[in-house]
Amino acid sequence: MKKVVSVKANEDFTLILEFNDGKIRKFDVKPYLEIGVFQELKNLDYFKDIRIAFGTVQWKNEQDFSPETLYLESFPIKENEFSSNFEKVL
């Protein structure tokens, strides 16, 4: 089962995700920003206030995506395409 172990929220409403299999992928949240509970994520400060919870990402008001969705709807990136400012699971 895929789990998110680190995350970085970007200014362009994308997430850089590291999974427990070592894969690093980029997920675009923009297609969800007009849908119900995800509209609150349009506030960039709120969007960037993200954490890891239960193997996925979560925001303060409990918006989240399943780890499967994050993995299947993201695309792989190279390690040099992101900085090491990840929110790590301890």
PyMOL Python script that loads the backbone (N, CA, C, O; Angstrom):
from pymol import cmd

cmd.read_pdbstr("""\
ATOM      1  N   MET A   1       0.839  -1.188   0.000  1.00  0.00           N
ATOM      2  CA  MET A   1       0.000   0.000   0.000  1.00  0.00           C
ATOM      3  C   MET A   1       0.880   1.246   0.000  1.00  0.00           C
ATOM      4  O   MET A   1       1.799   1.375   0.809  1.00  0.00           O
ATOM      5  N   LYS A   2       0.588   2.147  -0.907  1.00  0.00           N
ATOM      6  CA  LYS A   2       1.354   3.394  -1.008  1.00  0.00           C
ATOM      7  C   LYS A   2       0.991   4.318   0.145  1.00  0.00           C
ATOM      8  O   LYS A   2      -0.174   4.448   0.521  1.00  0.00           O
ATOM      9  N   LYS A   3       2.023   4.956   0.698  1.00  0.00           N
ATOM     10  CA  LYS A   3       1.824   5.961   1.742  1.00  0.00           C
ATOM     11  C   LYS A   3       2.735   7.134   1.457  1.00  0.00           C
ATOM     12  O   LYS A   3       3.858   6.963   0.984  1.00  0.00           O
ATOM     13  N   VAL A   4       2.246   8.318   1.746  1.00  0.00           N
ATOM     14  CA  VAL A   4       3.050   9.532   1.612  1.00  0.00           C
ATOM     15  C   VAL A   4       3.923   9.649   2.851  1.00  0.00           C
ATOM     16  O   VAL A   4       3.436   9.556   3.978  1.00  0.00           O
ATOM     17  N   VAL A   5       5.223   9.856   2.631  1.00  0.00           N
ATOM     18  CA  VAL A   5       6.136  10.014   3.764  1.00  0.00           C
ATOM     19  C   VAL A   5       6.695  11.423   3.866  1.00  0.00           C
ATOM     20  O   VAL A   5       7.244  11.798   4.902  1.00  0.00           O
ATOM     21  N   SER A   6       6.560  12.219   2.790  1.00  0.00           N
ATOM     22  CA  SER A   6       6.967  13.617   2.856  1.00  0.00           C
ATOM     23  C   SER A   6       6.227  14.400   1.771  1.00  0.00           C
ATOM     24  O   SER A   6       5.822  13.853   0.746  1.00  0.00           O
ATOM     25  N   VAL A   7       6.065  15.700   2.034  1.00  0.00           N
ATOM     26  CA  VAL A   7       5.308  16.547   1.120  1.00  0.00           C
ATOM     27  C   VAL A   7       5.866  17.962   1.127  1.00  0.00           C
ATOM     28  O   VAL A   7       6.357  18.448   2.146  1.00  0.00           O
ATOM     29  N   LYS A   8       5.782  18.611  -0.023  1.00  0.00           N
ATOM     30  CA  LYS A   8       6.099  20.039  -0.147  1.00  0.00           C
ATOM     31  C   LYS A   8       5.008  20.665  -1.003  1.00  0.00           C
ATOM     32  O   LYS A   8       4.751  20.204  -2.115  1.00  0.00           O
ATOM     33  N   ALA A   9       4.363  21.714  -0.493  1.00  0.00           N
ATOM     34  CA  ALA A   9       3.337  22.455  -1.238  1.00  0.00           C
ATOM     35  C   ALA A   9       4.011  23.605  -1.972  1.00  0.00           C
ATOM     36  O   ALA A   9       4.793  24.353  -1.386  1.00  0.00           O
ATOM     37  N   ASN A  10       3.704  23.741  -3.252  1.00  0.00           N
ATOM     38  CA  ASN A  10       4.326  24.755  -4.096  1.00  0.00           C
ATOM     39  C   ASN A  10       3.384  25.917  -4.392  1.00  0.00           C
ATOM     40  O   ASN A  10       2.167  25.807  -4.249  1.00  0.00           O
ATOM     41  N   GLU A  11       3.976  27.023  -4.806  1.00  0.00           N
ATOM     42  CA  GLU A  11       3.235  28.247  -5.129  1.00  0.00           C
ATOM     43  C   GLU A  11       2.234  28.048  -6.273  1.00  0.00           C
ATOM     44  O   GLU A  11       1.266  28.802  -6.380  1.00  0.00           O
ATOM     45  N   ASP A  12       2.453  27.052  -7.117  1.00  0.00           N
ATOM     46  CA  ASP A  12       1.580  26.818  -8.278  1.00  0.00           C
ATOM     47  C   ASP A  12       0.482  25.787  -7.980  1.00  0.00           C
ATOM     48  O   ASP A  12      -0.100  25.212  -8.899  1.00  0.00           O
ATOM     49  N   PHE A  13       0.206  25.562  -6.703  1.00  0.00           N
ATOM     50  CA  PHE A  13      -0.834  24.634  -6.251  1.00  0.00           C
ATOM     51  C   PHE A  13      -0.561  23.194  -6.693  1.00  0.00           C
ATOM     52  O   PHE A  13      -1.470  22.444  -7.048  1.00  0.00           O
ATOM     53  N   THR A  14       0.728  22.840  -6.656  1.00  0.00           N
ATOM     54  CA  THR A  14       1.116  21.451  -6.845  1.00  0.00           C
ATOM     55  C   THR A  14       1.766  20.954  -5.564  1.00  0.00           C
ATOM     56  O   THR A  14       2.219  21.740  -4.731  1.00  0.00           O
ATOM     57  N   LEU A  15       1.802  19.648  -5.426  1.00  0.00           N
ATOM     58  CA  LEU A  15       2.453  19.011  -4.291  1.00  0.00           C
ATOM     59  C   LEU A  15       3.578  18.125  -4.807  1.00  0.00           C
ATOM     60  O   LEU A  15       3.400  17.377  -5.769  1.00  0.00           O
ATOM     61  N   ILE A  16       4.735  18.213  -4.164  1.00  0.00           N
ATOM     62  CA  ILE A  16       5.804  17.264  -4.415  1.00  0.00           C
ATOM     63  C   ILE A  16       5.697  16.240  -3.289  1.00  0.00           C
ATOM     64  O   ILE A  16       5.756  16.583  -2.109  1.00  0.00           O
ATOM     65  N   LEU A  17       5.542  14.988  -3.678  1.00  0.00           N
ATOM     66  CA  LEU A  17       5.276  13.923  -2.721  1.00  0.00           C
ATOM     67  C   LEU A  17       6.353  12.852  -2.791  1.00  0.00           C
ATOM     68  O   LEU A  17       6.792  12.465  -3.874  1.00  0.00           O
ATOM     69  N   GLU A  18       6.768  12.383  -1.637  1.00  0.00           N
ATOM     70  CA  GLU A  18       7.629  11.214  -1.575  1.00  0.00           C
ATOM     71  C   GLU A  18       6.807  10.098  -0.960  1.00  0.00           C
ATOM     72  O   GLU A  18       6.166  10.281   0.075  1.00  0.00           O
ATOM     73  N   PHE A  19       6.832   8.936  -1.607  1.00  0.00           N
ATOM     74  CA  PHE A  19       6.068   7.788  -1.148  1.00  0.00           C
ATOM     75  C   PHE A  19       6.972   6.774  -0.456  1.00  0.00           C
ATOM     76  O   PHE A  19       8.195   6.827  -0.579  1.00  0.00           O
ATOM     77  N   ASN A  20       6.354   5.861   0.264  1.00  0.00           N
ATOM     78  CA  ASN A  20       7.114   4.873   1.022  1.00  0.00           C
ATOM     79  C   ASN A  20       7.883   3.893   0.137  1.00  0.00           C
ATOM     80  O   ASN A  20       8.687   3.114   0.649  1.00  0.00           O
ATOM     81  N   ASP A  21       7.660   3.914  -1.162  1.00  0.00           N
ATOM     82  CA  ASP A  21       8.449   3.088  -2.076  1.00  0.00           C
ATOM     83  C   ASP A  21       9.658   3.849  -2.624  1.00  0.00           C
ATOM     84  O   ASP A  21      10.385   3.345  -3.479  1.00  0.00           O
ATOM     85  N   GLY A  22       9.866   5.085  -2.114  1.00  0.00           N
ATOM     86  CA  GLY A  22      10.999   5.903  -2.538  1.00  0.00           C
ATOM     87  C   GLY A  22      10.721   6.758  -3.769  1.00  0.00           C
ATOM     88  O   GLY A  22      11.564   7.571  -4.148  1.00  0.00           O
ATOM     89  N   LYS A  23       9.578   6.600  -4.393  1.00  0.00           N
ATOM     90  CA  LYS A  23       9.224   7.375  -5.584  1.00  0.00           C
ATOM     91  C   LYS A  23       8.855   8.804  -5.198  1.00  0.00           C
ATOM     92  O   LYS A  23       8.225   9.045  -4.168  1.00  0.00           O
ATOM     93  N   ILE A  24       9.262   9.745  -6.050  1.00  0.00           N
ATOM     94  CA  ILE A  24       8.936  11.160  -5.856  1.00  0.00           C
ATOM     95  C   ILE A  24       8.079  11.584  -7.037  1.00  0.00           C
ATOM     96  O   ILE A  24       8.456  11.413  -8.197  1.00  0.00           O
ATOM     97  N   ARG A  25       6.908  12.147  -6.712  1.00  0.00           N
ATOM     98  CA  ARG A  25       5.932  12.457  -7.745  1.00  0.00           C
ATOM     99  C   ARG A  25       5.332  13.843  -7.511  1.00  0.00           C
ATOM    100  O   ARG A  25       5.373  14.366  -6.397  1.00  0.00           O
ATOM    101  N   LYS A  26       4.780  14.428  -8.561  1.00  0.00           N
ATOM    102  CA  LYS A  26       4.166  15.756  -8.494  1.00  0.00           C
ATOM    103  C   LYS A  26       2.669  15.611  -8.762  1.00  0.00           C
ATOM    104  O   LYS A  26       2.257  14.998  -9.747  1.00  0.00           O
ATOM    105  N   PHE A  27       1.863  16.188  -7.865  1.00  0.00           N
ATOM    106  CA  PHE A  27       0.404  16.124  -7.955  1.00  0.00           C
ATOM    107  C   PHE A  27      -0.132  17.534  -8.124  1.00  0.00           C
ATOM    108  O   PHE A  27       0.212  18.429  -7.351  1.00  0.00           O
ATOM    109  N   ASP A  28      -0.971  17.738  -9.129  1.00  0.00           N
ATOM    110  CA  ASP A  28      -1.557  19.043  -9.411  1.00  0.00           C
ATOM    111  C   ASP A  28      -2.925  19.138  -8.730  1.00  0.00           C
ATOM    112  O   ASP A  28      -3.838  18.380  -9.060  1.00  0.00           O
ATOM    113  N   VAL A  29      -3.063  20.059  -7.791  1.00  0.00           N
ATOM    114  CA  VAL A  29      -4.308  20.225  -7.046  1.00  0.00           C
ATOM    115  C   VAL A  29      -5.276  21.156  -7.789  1.00  0.00           C
ATOM    116  O   VAL A  29      -6.466  21.171  -7.476  1.00  0.00           O
ATOM    117  N   LYS A  30      -4.792  21.924  -8.757  1.00  0.00           N
ATOM    118  CA  LYS A  30      -5.629  22.927  -9.430  1.00  0.00           C
ATOM    119  C   LYS A  30      -6.968  22.387  -9.943  1.00  0.00           C
ATOM    120  O   LYS A  30      -7.971  23.084  -9.792  1.00  0.00           O
ATOM    121  N   PRO A  31      -7.047  21.197 -10.536  1.00  0.00           N
ATOM    122  CA  PRO A  31      -8.351  20.714 -11.011  1.00  0.00           C
ATOM    123  C   PRO A  31      -9.401  20.526  -9.908  1.00  0.00           C
ATOM    124  O   PRO A  31     -10.592  20.425 -10.202  1.00  0.00           O
ATOM    125  N   TYR A  32      -8.981  20.480  -8.676  1.00  0.00           N
ATOM    126  CA  TYR A  32      -9.892  20.258  -7.551  1.00  0.00           C
ATOM    127  C   TYR A  32     -10.327  21.547  -6.855  1.00  0.00           C
ATOM    128  O   TYR A  32     -11.229  21.521  -6.018  1.00  0.00           O
ATOM    129  N   LEU A  33      -9.700  22.665  -7.189  1.00  0.00           N
ATOM    130  CA  LEU A  33      -9.903  23.903  -6.430  1.00  0.00           C
ATOM    131  C   LEU A  33     -11.311  24.489  -6.526  1.00  0.00           C
ATOM    132  O   LEU A  33     -11.668  25.343  -5.714  1.00  0.00           O
ATOM    133  N   GLU A  34     -12.096  24.068  -7.468  1.00  0.00           N
ATOM    134  CA  GLU A  34     -13.472  24.569  -7.600  1.00  0.00           C
ATOM    135  C   GLU A  34     -14.502  23.576  -7.049  1.00  0.00           C
ATOM    136  O   GLU A  34     -15.706  23.795  -7.178  1.00  0.00           O
ATOM    137  N   ILE A  35     -14.038  22.509  -6.447  1.00  0.00           N
ATOM    138  CA  ILE A  35     -14.928  21.440  -5.985  1.00  0.00           C
ATOM    139  C   ILE A  35     -15.114  21.525  -4.465  1.00  0.00           C
ATOM    140  O   ILE A  35     -14.149  21.410  -3.710  1.00  0.00           O
ATOM    141  N   GLY A  36     -16.339  21.722  -4.033  1.00  0.00           N
ATOM    142  CA  GLY A  36     -16.746  21.634  -2.626  1.00  0.00           C
ATOM    143  C   GLY A  36     -15.703  22.043  -1.606  1.00  0.00           C
ATOM    144  O   GLY A  36     -15.253  23.188  -1.584  1.00  0.00           O
ATOM    145  N   VAL A  37     -15.323  21.093  -0.758  1.00  0.00           N
ATOM    146  CA  VAL A  37     -14.429  21.377   0.367  1.00  0.00           C
ATOM    147  C   VAL A  37     -13.042  21.832  -0.068  1.00  0.00           C
ATOM    148  O   VAL A  37     -12.317  22.441   0.719  1.00  0.00           O
ATOM    149  N   PHE A  38     -12.663  21.546  -1.312  1.00  0.00           N
ATOM    150  CA  PHE A  38     -11.327  21.920  -1.768  1.00  0.00           C
ATOM    151  C   PHE A  38     -11.219  23.397  -2.147  1.00  0.00           C
ATOM    152  O   PHE A  38     -10.110  23.887  -2.365  1.00  0.00           O
ATOM    153  N   GLN A  39     -12.332  24.113  -2.232  1.00  0.00           N
ATOM    154  CA  GLN A  39     -12.286  25.538  -2.589  1.00  0.00           C
ATOM    155  C   GLN A  39     -11.460  26.342  -1.594  1.00  0.00           C
ATOM    156  O   GLN A  39     -10.841  27.338  -1.967  1.00  0.00           O
ATOM    157  N   GLU A  40     -11.444  25.928  -0.360  1.00  0.00           N
ATOM    158  CA  GLU A  40     -10.658  26.623   0.664  1.00  0.00           C
ATOM    159  C   GLU A  40      -9.160  26.584   0.352  1.00  0.00           C
ATOM    160  O   GLU A  40      -8.406  27.435   0.823  1.00  0.00           O
ATOM    161  N   LEU A  41      -8.731  25.604  -0.435  1.00  0.00           N
ATOM    162  CA  LEU A  41      -7.312  25.473  -0.784  1.00  0.00           C
ATOM    163  C   LEU A  41      -6.848  26.549  -1.752  1.00  0.00           C
ATOM    164  O   LEU A  41      -5.647  26.680  -1.988  1.00  0.00           O
ATOM    165  N   LYS A  42      -7.776  27.329  -2.323  1.00  0.00           N
ATOM    166  CA  LYS A  42      -7.396  28.416  -3.230  1.00  0.00           C
ATOM    167  C   LYS A  42      -6.615  29.508  -2.507  1.00  0.00           C
ATOM    168  O   LYS A  42      -5.894  30.276  -3.144  1.00  0.00           O
ATOM    169  N   ASN A  43      -6.748  29.584  -1.195  1.00  0.00           N
ATOM    170  CA  ASN A  43      -5.944  30.510  -0.399  1.00  0.00           C
ATOM    171  C   ASN A  43      -4.551  29.894  -0.271  1.00  0.00           C
ATOM    172  O   ASN A  43      -4.386  28.864   0.383  1.00  0.00           O
ATOM    173  N   LEU A  44      -3.547  30.523  -0.895  1.00  0.00           N
ATOM    174  CA  LEU A  44      -2.205  29.947  -0.951  1.00  0.00           C
ATOM    175  C   LEU A  44      -1.603  29.695   0.424  1.00  0.00           C
ATOM    176  O   LEU A  44      -0.948  28.675   0.634  1.00  0.00           O
ATOM    177  N   ASP A  45      -1.818  30.616   1.365  1.00  0.00           N
ATOM    178  CA  ASP A  45      -1.283  30.393   2.716  1.00  0.00           C
ATOM    179  C   ASP A  45      -1.899  29.150   3.342  1.00  0.00           C
ATOM    180  O   ASP A  45      -1.204  28.353   3.972  1.00  0.00           O
ATOM    181  N   TYR A  46      -3.192  28.991   3.165  1.00  0.00           N
ATOM    182  CA  TYR A  46      -3.870  27.800   3.688  1.00  0.00           C
ATOM    183  C   TYR A  46      -3.360  26.549   2.969  1.00  0.00           C
ATOM    184  O   TYR A  46      -3.087  25.530   3.603  1.00  0.00           O
ATOM    185  N   PHE A  47      -3.235  26.633   1.644  1.00  0.00           N
ATOM    186  CA  PHE A  47      -2.754  25.502   0.853  1.00  0.00           C
ATOM    187  C   PHE A  47      -1.390  25.018   1.331  1.00  0.00           C
ATOM    188  O   PHE A  47      -1.139  23.816   1.419  1.00  0.00           O
ATOM    189  N   LYS A  48      -0.516  25.968   1.637  1.00  0.00           N
ATOM    190  CA  LYS A  48       0.848  25.605   2.037  1.00  0.00           C
ATOM    191  C   LYS A  48       0.939  25.091   3.473  1.00  0.00           C
ATOM    192  O   LYS A  48       1.978  24.570   3.879  1.00  0.00           O
ATOM    193  N   ASP A  49      -0.132  25.232   4.237  1.00  0.00           N
ATOM    194  CA  ASP A  49      -0.154  24.737   5.617  1.00  0.00           C
ATOM    195  C   ASP A  49      -0.648  23.283   5.610  1.00  0.00           C
ATOM    196  O   ASP A  49      -1.768  22.989   6.028  1.00  0.00           O
ATOM    197  N   ILE A  50       0.194  22.410   5.138  1.00  0.00           N
ATOM    198  CA  ILE A  50      -0.154  21.009   4.903  1.00  0.00           C
ATOM    199  C   ILE A  50       0.637  20.112   5.853  1.00  0.00           C
ATOM    200  O   ILE A  50       1.710  20.478   6.333  1.00  0.00           O
ATOM    201  N   ARG A  51       0.089  18.948   6.107  1.00  0.00           N
ATOM    202  CA  ARG A  51       0.791  17.997   6.972  1.00  0.00           C
ATOM    203  C   ARG A  51       0.529  16.583   6.472  1.00  0.00           C
ATOM    204  O   ARG A  51      -0.345  16.344   5.638  1.00  0.00           O
ATOM    205  N   ILE A  52       1.306  15.668   7.002  1.00  0.00           N
ATOM    206  CA  ILE A  52       1.127  14.244   6.713  1.00  0.00           C
ATOM    207  C   ILE A  52       0.252  13.658   7.821  1.00  0.00           C
ATOM    208  O   ILE A  52       0.480  13.901   9.006  1.00  0.00           O
ATOM    209  N   ALA A  53      -0.742  12.891   7.416  1.00  0.00           N
ATOM    210  CA  ALA A  53      -1.622  12.228   8.389  1.00  0.00           C
ATOM    211  C   ALA A  53      -2.126  10.917   7.774  1.00  0.00           C
ATOM    212  O   ALA A  53      -2.651  10.900   6.661  1.00  0.00           O
ATOM    213  N   PHE A  54      -1.960   9.852   8.501  1.00  0.00           N
ATOM    214  CA  PHE A  54      -2.501   8.554   8.090  1.00  0.00           C
ATOM    215  C   PHE A  54      -2.033   8.115   6.702  1.00  0.00           C
ATOM    216  O   PHE A  54      -2.798   7.519   5.944  1.00  0.00           O
ATOM    217  N   GLY A  55      -0.778   8.412   6.376  1.00  0.00           N
ATOM    218  CA  GLY A  55      -0.215   7.977   5.099  1.00  0.00           C
ATOM    219  C   GLY A  55      -0.596   8.823   3.905  1.00  0.00           C
ATOM    220  O   GLY A  55      -0.344   8.442   2.762  1.00  0.00           O
ATOM    221  N   THR A  56      -1.208   9.980   4.163  1.00  0.00           N
ATOM    222  CA  THR A  56      -1.569  10.885   3.079  1.00  0.00           C
ATOM    223  C   THR A  56      -1.327  12.319   3.531  1.00  0.00           C
ATOM    224  O   THR A  56      -0.730  12.550   4.583  1.00  0.00           O
ATOM    225  N   VAL A  57      -1.790  13.282   2.739  1.00  0.00           N
ATOM    226  CA  VAL A  57      -1.659  14.690   3.102  1.00  0.00           C
ATOM    227  C   VAL A  57      -2.992  15.196   3.627  1.00  0.00           C
ATOM    228  O   VAL A  57      -4.057  14.697   3.262  1.00  0.00           O
ATOM    229  N   GLN A  58      -2.906  16.204   4.499  1.00  0.00           N
ATOM    230  CA  GLN A  58      -4.134  16.746   5.090  1.00  0.00           C
ATOM    231  C   GLN A  58      -3.913  18.214   5.434  1.00  0.00           C
ATOM    232  O   GLN A  58      -2.818  18.626   5.817  1.00  0.00           O
ATOM    233  N   TRP A  59      -4.991  18.994   5.286  1.00  0.00           N
ATOM    234  CA  TRP A  59      -4.976  20.396   5.676  1.00  0.00           C
ATOM    235  C   TRP A  59      -5.747  20.570   6.976  1.00  0.00           C
ATOM    236  O   TRP A  59      -6.384  19.629   7.449  1.00  0.00           O
ATOM    237  N   LYS A  60      -5.694  21.776   7.565  1.00  0.00           N
ATOM    238  CA  LYS A  60      -6.284  22.037   8.894  1.00  0.00           C
ATOM    239  C   LYS A  60      -7.741  21.633   9.015  1.00  0.00           C
ATOM    240  O   LYS A  60      -8.147  21.078  10.037  1.00  0.00           O
ATOM    241  N   ASN A  61      -8.525  21.901   7.996  1.00  0.00           N
ATOM    242  CA  ASN A  61      -9.951  21.579   8.065  1.00  0.00           C
ATOM    243  C   ASN A  61     -10.258  20.191   7.501  1.00  0.00           C
ATOM    244  O   ASN A  61     -11.378  19.896   7.086  1.00  0.00           O
ATOM    245  N   GLU A  62      -9.228  19.358   7.504  1.00  0.00           N
ATOM    246  CA  GLU A  62      -9.300  17.934   7.185  1.00  0.00           C
ATOM    247  C   GLU A  62      -9.556  17.607   5.719  1.00  0.00           C
ATOM    248  O   GLU A  62      -9.975  16.493   5.404  1.00  0.00           O
ATOM    249  N   GLN A  63      -9.313  18.556   4.816  1.00  0.00           N
ATOM    250  CA  GLN A  63      -9.336  18.190   3.410  1.00  0.00           C
ATOM    251  C   GLN A  63      -8.164  17.234   3.182  1.00  0.00           C
ATOM    252  O   GLN A  63      -7.076  17.419   3.727  1.00  0.00           O
ATOM    253  N   ASP A  64      -8.409  16.222   2.375  1.00  0.00           N
ATOM    254  CA  ASP A  64      -7.341  15.279   2.064  1.00  0.00           C
ATOM    255  C   ASP A  64      -7.634  14.567   0.747  1.00  0.00           C
ATOM    256  O   ASP A  64      -8.727  14.668   0.190  1.00  0.00           O
ATOM    257  N   PHE A  65      -6.640  13.857   0.275  1.00  0.00           N
ATOM    258  CA  PHE A  65      -6.756  12.995  -0.891  1.00  0.00           C
ATOM    259  C   PHE A  65      -6.289  11.618  -0.454  1.00  0.00           C
ATOM    260  O   PHE A  65      -5.410  11.502   0.400  1.00  0.00           O
ATOM    261  N   SER A  66      -6.866  10.581  -1.029  1.00  0.00           N
ATOM    262  CA  SER A  66      -6.379   9.236  -0.693  1.00  0.00           C
ATOM    263  C   SER A  66      -4.966   9.086  -1.252  1.00  0.00           C
ATOM    264  O   SER A  66      -4.630   9.692  -2.270  1.00  0.00           O
ATOM    265  N   PRO A  67      -4.139   8.278  -0.586  1.00  0.00           N
ATOM    266  CA  PRO A  67      -2.787   8.075  -1.114  1.00  0.00           C
ATOM    267  C   PRO A  67      -2.810   7.450  -2.518  1.00  0.00           C
ATOM    268  O   PRO A  67      -1.924   7.712  -3.332  1.00  0.00           O
ATOM    269  N   GLU A  68      -3.806   6.640  -2.787  1.00  0.00           N
ATOM    270  CA  GLU A  68      -3.923   6.028  -4.119  1.00  0.00           C
ATOM    271  C   GLU A  68      -4.178   7.093  -5.182  1.00  0.00           C
ATOM    272  O   GLU A  68      -3.575   7.055  -6.255  1.00  0.00           O
ATOM    273  N   THR A  69      -5.074   8.049  -4.890  1.00  0.00           N
ATOM    274  CA  THR A  69      -5.340   9.140  -5.821  1.00  0.00           C
ATOM    275  C   THR A  69      -4.080   9.957  -6.051  1.00  0.00           C
ATOM    276  O   THR A  69      -3.743  10.279  -7.191  1.00  0.00           O
ATOM    277  N   LEU A  70      -3.383  10.293  -4.972  1.00  0.00           N
ATOM    278  CA  LEU A  70      -2.158  11.077  -5.097  1.00  0.00           C
ATOM    279  C   LEU A  70      -1.143  10.367  -5.979  1.00  0.00           C
ATOM    280  O   LEU A  70      -0.469  11.004  -6.789  1.00  0.00           O
ATOM    281  N   TYR A  71      -1.030   9.066  -5.830  1.00  0.00           N
ATOM    282  CA  TYR A  71      -0.042   8.313  -6.605  1.00  0.00           C
ATOM    283  C   TYR A  71      -0.478   8.167  -8.059  1.00  0.00           C
ATOM    284  O   TYR A  71       0.306   8.427  -8.971  1.00  0.00           O
ATOM    285  N   LEU A  72      -1.712   7.758  -8.275  1.00  0.00           N
ATOM    286  CA  LEU A  72      -2.177   7.468  -9.633  1.00  0.00           C
ATOM    287  C   LEU A  72      -2.365   8.714 -10.493  1.00  0.00           C
ATOM    288  O   LEU A  72      -2.213   8.650 -11.712  1.00  0.00           O
ATOM    289  N   GLU A  73      -2.695   9.848  -9.871  1.00  0.00           N
ATOM    290  CA  GLU A  73      -2.941  11.070 -10.632  1.00  0.00           C
ATOM    291  C   GLU A  73      -1.746  12.025 -10.627  1.00  0.00           C
ATOM    292  O   GLU A  73      -1.862  13.172 -11.057  1.00  0.00           O
ATOM    293  N   SER A  74      -0.622  11.556 -10.150  1.00  0.00           N
ATOM    294  CA  SER A  74       0.599  12.364 -10.155  1.00  0.00           C
ATOM    295  C   SER A  74       1.543  11.811 -11.219  1.00  0.00           C
ATOM    296  O   SER A  74       1.284  10.774 -11.830  1.00  0.00           O
ATOM    297  N   PHE A  75       2.635  12.524 -11.421  1.00  0.00           N
ATOM    298  CA  PHE A  75       3.623  12.029 -12.377  1.00  0.00           C
ATOM    299  C   PHE A  75       5.001  12.089 -11.743  1.00  0.00           C
ATOM    300  O   PHE A  75       5.263  12.934 -10.887  1.00  0.00           O
ATOM    301  N   PRO A  76       5.885  11.184 -12.166  1.00  0.00           N
ATOM    302  CA  PRO A  76       7.220  11.122 -11.563  1.00  0.00           C
ATOM    303  C   PRO A  76       8.058  12.347 -11.907  1.00  0.00           C
ATOM    304  O   PRO A  76       7.934  12.921 -12.989  1.00  0.00           O
ATOM    305  N   ILE A  77       8.900  12.728 -10.979  1.00  0.00           N
ATOM    306  CA  ILE A  77       9.865  13.805 -11.218  1.00  0.00           C
ATOM    307  C   ILE A  77      11.231  13.329 -10.751  1.00  0.00           C
ATOM    308  O   ILE A  77      11.353  12.339 -10.030  1.00  0.00           O
ATOM    309  N   LYS A  78      12.249  14.052 -11.178  1.00  0.00           N
ATOM    310  CA  LYS A  78      13.610  13.733 -10.760  1.00  0.00           C
ATOM    311  C   LYS A  78      13.911  14.405  -9.428  1.00  0.00           C
ATOM    312  O   LYS A  78      13.352  15.453  -9.106  1.00  0.00           O
ATOM    313  N   GLU A  79      14.792  13.793  -8.669  1.00  0.00           N
ATOM    314  CA  GLU A  79      15.119  14.330  -7.339  1.00  0.00           C
ATOM    315  C   GLU A  79      15.631  15.758  -7.388  1.00  0.00           C
ATOM    316  O   GLU A  79      15.392  16.522  -6.452  1.00  0.00           O
ATOM    317  N   ASN A  80      16.326  16.141  -8.447  1.00  0.00           N
ATOM    318  CA  ASN A  80      16.877  17.504  -8.506  1.00  0.00           C
ATOM    319  C   ASN A  80      15.824  18.552  -8.853  1.00  0.00           C
ATOM    320  O   ASN A  80      16.149  19.734  -8.957  1.00  0.00           O
ATOM    321  N   GLU A  81      14.555  18.136  -9.035  1.00  0.00           N
ATOM    322  CA  GLU A  81      13.484  19.080  -9.340  1.00  0.00           C
ATOM    323  C   GLU A  81      12.777  19.613  -8.099  1.00  0.00           C
ATOM    324  O   GLU A  81      11.801  20.354  -8.216  1.00  0.00           O
ATOM    325  N   PHE A  82      13.249  19.251  -6.930  1.00  0.00           N
ATOM    326  CA  PHE A  82      12.622  19.748  -5.710  1.00  0.00           C
ATOM    327  C   PHE A  82      13.697  20.035  -4.679  1.00  0.00           C
ATOM    328  O   PHE A  82      14.814  19.526  -4.766  1.00  0.00           O
ATOM    329  N   SER A  83      13.341  20.861  -3.700  1.00  0.00           N
ATOM    330  CA  SER A  83      14.266  21.122  -2.608  1.00  0.00           C
ATOM    331  C   SER A  83      13.975  20.134  -1.495  1.00  0.00           C
ATOM    332  O   SER A  83      13.000  19.387  -1.572  1.00  0.00           O
ATOM    333  N   SER A  84      14.776  20.118  -0.497  1.00  0.00           N
ATOM    334  CA  SER A  84      14.609  19.163   0.595  1.00  0.00           C
ATOM    335  C   SER A  84      13.699  19.692   1.708  1.00  0.00           C
ATOM    336  O   SER A  84      13.706  19.144   2.810  1.00  0.00           O
ATOM    337  N   ASN A  85      12.921  20.739   1.445  1.00  0.00           N
ATOM    338  CA  ASN A  85      12.011  21.287   2.447  1.00  0.00           C
ATOM    339  C   ASN A  85      10.719  20.490   2.518  1.00  0.00           C
ATOM    340  O   ASN A  85       9.638  21.014   2.248  1.00  0.00           O
ATOM    341  N   PHE A  86      10.837  19.237   2.878  1.00  0.00           N
ATOM    342  CA  PHE A  86       9.688  18.359   2.987  1.00  0.00           C
ATOM    343  C   PHE A  86       9.157  18.344   4.415  1.00  0.00           C
ATOM    344  O   PHE A  86       9.911  18.505   5.375  1.00  0.00           O
ATOM    345  N   GLU A  87       7.858  18.151   4.537  1.00  0.00           N
ATOM    346  CA  GLU A  87       7.223  17.836   5.820  1.00  0.00           C
ATOM    347  C   GLU A  87       7.398  16.337   5.989  1.00  0.00           C
ATOM    348  O   GLU A  87       6.770  15.558   5.273  1.00  0.00           O
ATOM    349  N   LYS A  88       8.233  15.924   6.915  1.00  0.00           N
ATOM    350  CA  LYS A  88       8.555  14.502   7.081  1.00  0.00           C
ATOM    351  C   LYS A  88       7.692  13.868   8.161  1.00  0.00           C
ATOM    352  O   LYS A  88       7.302  14.510   9.136  1.00  0.00           O
ATOM    353  N   VAL A  89       7.410  12.600   7.955  1.00  0.00           N
ATOM    354  CA  VAL A  89       6.752  11.805   8.982  1.00  0.00           C
ATOM    355  C   VAL A  89       7.827  11.358   9.951  1.00  0.00           C
ATOM    356  O   VAL A  89       8.863  10.838   9.536  1.00  0.00           O
ATOM    357  N   LEU A  90       7.594  11.554  11.218  1.00  0.00           N
ATOM    358  CA  LEU A  90       8.570  11.145  12.234  1.00  0.00           C
ATOM    359  C   LEU A  90       8.166   9.854  12.875  1.00  0.00           C
ATOM    360  O   LEU A  90       8.869   9.355  13.755  1.00  0.00           O
TER     361      LEU A  90
END
""", "prot")
cmd.dss("prot")
cmd.show_as("cartoon", "prot")
cmd.util.cbc("prot")
cmd.orient("prot")
